[in-house]
Amino acid sequence: MAKSIYIGNLPWSTTEEQLKQLFQEFGAVLSAKLIYDRETKKPKGFGFVEMDDNEALTAIEKLNASEYGGRTLKVNEANQKKQ
């Protein structure tokens, strides 16, 4: 089963490929997506990664509060979208 991971406080220069590479250390990344402002098209500084459950839990544990690009990441299980 896949788990969605929220990653906050990313440097605005981060690419989806860099985000994917950051998490690949802990297992196969099923998807990596950065969130952009609709009007300015600039990154909002957060995104989501999808991984298998066990790998996702390890990645969350290892990367939460770690430093990346001079910023302290906030990494946790993503809340499900409200219907």
N, C-alpha and C positions, 0 to 999 in steps of 0.2 A: 504494500500500500504506500502511496506517495504522500509526503508531508510537505506543506507549504511553509516556508521560512521567511519571516520579515527581517530585513536588514535596514537599519536606520543610521543616520549620521554619516552617510557616505560622502567622500569628497565629490564635488560637482563634476570633476573631470573624469570620474569613473565611467568605464564603458561596460556594456553587458558582457563582453568577452572577458574583461578583467574580473568582473563579478563571478562569472562562471569558473574561471581559473582559481580564484580564491577558495571556492567551495569544493573543487575537484580533488583537493588534497584529502578530503574525507570520504569520497565516493563519487559515484556517477551522478552528474547533474542532469536532471530531466529537462529543466527549463530555467532560464535566468532572465528577469525582466526589470528594467529600471522604469520609474514613473516620471513622466514629464508634465510640465505645466501646459495646459491646453492652449493658452494664449501666446506665451513667450516661447514655447517649445524647448525650454531649458529644463535640465534635470532638477527634480525636487529634493534630491539627496537621500532617497530611499528606494528600495526595490524588493523583489521577491525571488526566491530560488525554490525549486521543487526537487526533492530528493527522496529516496526510500527511507522509511521510518527510522531504522537503527542508525543509518549514516547521518540522517538529518539531526537526530538527537546528539550525536557526537559533535557534529559541526556547530550546533548551537552552543554546546558546553564549551568548546574550545575557542570559538570566535567572539562570543558575547564579552563585551568590555575589553576586547583586544584593540590594538592600535593598527590603523590602516590609513596610509596617506596622511599621517599627522592628525587623524581624528580617532576618537574612541567609538568603536562600533556598538550599536545596540542590536543584538540578534536574539530573536525568540520565535516561537511558533506563531504563525500568522493566524489571526482571527478569521473565521469564515465570513464571506460576504453575506450581508443580510439580504434576504429575498425581497 
